[in-house]
């Protein structure tokens, strides 16, 4: 009787382990276009604005992604901000319908007038972090939303 229970337990454990392993993700590359609403430091003439961004990412494992991306924000009146950064995303769960994650990244930020005008410019290193989620819309299209806090030592600070 003990042998039957042992074989049955091993069979069940083996089956559930196989099912868990089959939920892993394929390491693959992806492109993530982004439209952002930016709430910036109150030291600016306009402290809210819109930004566009584009990131190239790679799924590393069932828990980790890495992304290289850039963002451009225009706050009007010659007040612009551009950054490029490398972000790590840690997924708490890879459920295709709701995948929450935390992110942390490092990069470079440029702000001020356009580079061609070369007035009132400032540039510095930045650190950013946040939380968000993805949700599958179609086979190769995900909806993604996150909130990130970005800090840098440039003119406006955070």
C-alpha positions as CSV (number, residue, x, y, z in Angstrom):
1,X,0.0,0.0,0.0
2,X,2.9,2.4,0.8
3,X,4.4,1.7,-2.6
4,X,1.2,2.6,-4.4
5,X,1.0,5.9,-2.4
6,X,4.6,6.7,-3.1
7,X,4.2,6.0,-6.9
8,X,0.9,8.0,-6.9
9,X,2.6,10.9,-5.1
10,X,5.6,10.9,-7.4
11,X,3.3,10.9,-10.4
12,X,1.2,13.8,-9.1
13,X,4.3,15.8,-8.1
14,X,5.9,15.1,-11.5
15,X,2.8,16.2,-13.4
16,X,2.3,19.4,-11.4
17,X,6.0,20.3,-11.8
18,X,5.8,19.8,-15.5
19,X,2.8,22.1,-15.7
20,X,4.6,24.8,-13.6
21,X,7.6,24.5,-15.9
22,X,5.5,24.8,-19.0
23,X,4.4,28.3,-17.9
24,X,7.8,29.8,-18.3
25,X,8.3,32.4,-20.9
26,X,10.4,32.3,-24.0
27,X,13.4,34.5,-23.9
28,X,12.6,37.0,-26.7
29,X,13.2,40.6,-27.9
30,X,10.4,43.1,-28.0
31,X,9.7,46.8,-28.8
32,X,7.7,48.9,-26.3
33,X,6.4,52.3,-27.6
34,X,5.1,54.5,-24.9
35,X,3.0,57.7,-24.4
36,X,3.4,59.2,-20.9
37,X,1.8,61.9,-18.8
38,X,4.7,63.6,-16.9
39,X,4.3,65.4,-13.5
40,X,7.5,67.2,-13.1
41,X,9.2,69.4,-10.5
42,X,7.4,72.6,-9.5
43,X,10.6,74.5,-10.4
44,X,9.7,74.4,-14.1
45,X,7.5,77.0,-15.9
46,X,5.1,74.1,-16.7
47,X,5.3,71.2,-14.3
48,X,3.1,68.8,-16.3
49,X,3.4,67.6,-19.9
50,X,3.3,64.7,-22.3
51,X,6.2,62.5,-23.4
52,X,6.8,59.9,-26.0
53,X,9.2,57.0,-25.5
54,X,10.5,53.8,-27.1
55,X,12.3,50.9,-25.5
56,X,13.9,47.8,-26.8
57,X,13.6,44.9,-24.3
58,X,14.6,41.3,-23.8
59,X,12.9,38.7,-21.7
60,X,15.7,37.1,-19.7
61,X,13.8,34.6,-17.5
62,X,10.4,34.0,-16.0
63,X,11.0,36.8,-13.5
64,X,13.3,39.3,-15.3
65,X,13.3,41.6,-18.3
66,X,15.8,44.2,-19.3
67,X,15.1,47.3,-21.4
68,X,17.1,50.1,-23.1
69,X,14.9,53.0,-23.9
70,X,14.7,56.8,-24.4
71,X,12.0,59.3,-23.6
72,X,11.4,62.9,-24.9
73,X,9.1,65.4,-23.0
74,X,8.3,68.9,-24.2
75,X,6.9,71.2,-21.5
76,X,6.7,74.2,-23.8
77,X,8.5,77.6,-23.8
78,X,11.8,75.9,-24.9
79,X,11.6,73.6,-21.9
80,X,12.4,70.1,-23.0
81,X,13.7,66.9,-21.4
82,X,15.2,63.8,-22.9
83,X,16.6,60.7,-21.3
84,X,18.1,57.4,-22.1
85,X,18.3,54.6,-19.6
86,X,18.7,50.9,-18.9
87,X,15.9,49.4,-16.7
88,X,15.5,46.0,-15.1
89,X,11.9,44.7,-14.6
90,X,11.1,42.1,-12.0
91,X,7.8,40.3,-12.6
92,X,6.0,39.0,-9.5
93,X,3.8,36.8,-11.7
94,X,3.9,36.1,-15.5
95,X,0.1,35.5,-15.8
96,X,-0.6,36.7,-19.4
97,X,-3.8,38.5,-18.3
98,X,-2.2,40.5,-15.4
99,X,1.6,40.5,-14.8
100,X,2.6,42.9,-12.0
101,X,6.2,44.1,-11.9
102,X,8.7,46.4,-10.2
103,X,11.4,48.3,-12.1
104,X,14.6,50.0,-11.3
105,X,16.9,51.8,-13.8
106,X,19.9,54.0,-14.4
107,X,20.5,56.5,-17.2
108,X,21.3,59.9,-18.5
109,X,19.0,63.0,-18.7
110,X,19.3,66.2,-20.7
111,X,17.0,69.1,-20.1
112,X,16.6,72.7,-21.2
113,X,16.2,74.2,-24.6
114,X,16.8,72.1,-27.7
115,X,20.5,71.0,-28.1
116,X,20.8,73.3,-31.2
117,X,19.9,76.4,-29.2
118,X,22.4,75.4,-26.4
119,X,21.0,77.8,-23.8
120,X,19.9,77.0,-20.3
121,X,20.8,73.3,-20.6
122,X,21.6,70.8,-17.9
123,X,22.5,67.2,-18.0
124,X,23.2,64.6,-15.4
125,X,22.9,60.9,-14.3
126,X,19.4,59.7,-13.3
127,X,18.0,56.9,-11.2
128,X,14.4,55.8,-11.6
129,X,12.1,53.2,-10.1
130,X,8.4,52.2,-10.1
131,X,5.7,49.6,-10.3
132,X,3.4,48.5,-13.0
133,X,1.6,45.7,-14.8
134,X,1.2,44.2,-18.3
135,X,-2.0,42.6,-19.7
136,X,-2.3,40.6,-22.9
137,X,-4.5,42.2,-25.6
138,X,-3.6,39.9,-28.5
139,X,-1.0,37.3,-29.3
140,X,1.9,39.7,-29.7
141,X,0.4,42.9,-28.2
142,X,0.3,43.7,-24.5
143,X,-1.1,46.7,-22.7
144,X,1.3,48.1,-20.1
145,X,0.9,50.7,-17.4
146,X,3.4,51.9,-14.8
147,X,4.2,54.7,-12.5
148,X,7.8,55.7,-12.1
149,X,9.7,58.2,-10.0
150,X,12.8,59.6,-11.7
151,X,15.5,61.5,-9.8
152,X,18.5,63.3,-11.3
153,X,20.7,66.2,-10.2
154,X,19.8,68.4,-13.2
155,X,18.1,71.7,-12.8
156,X,14.6,70.5,-11.9
157,X,15.7,67.6,-9.7
158,X,13.1,64.9,-9.6
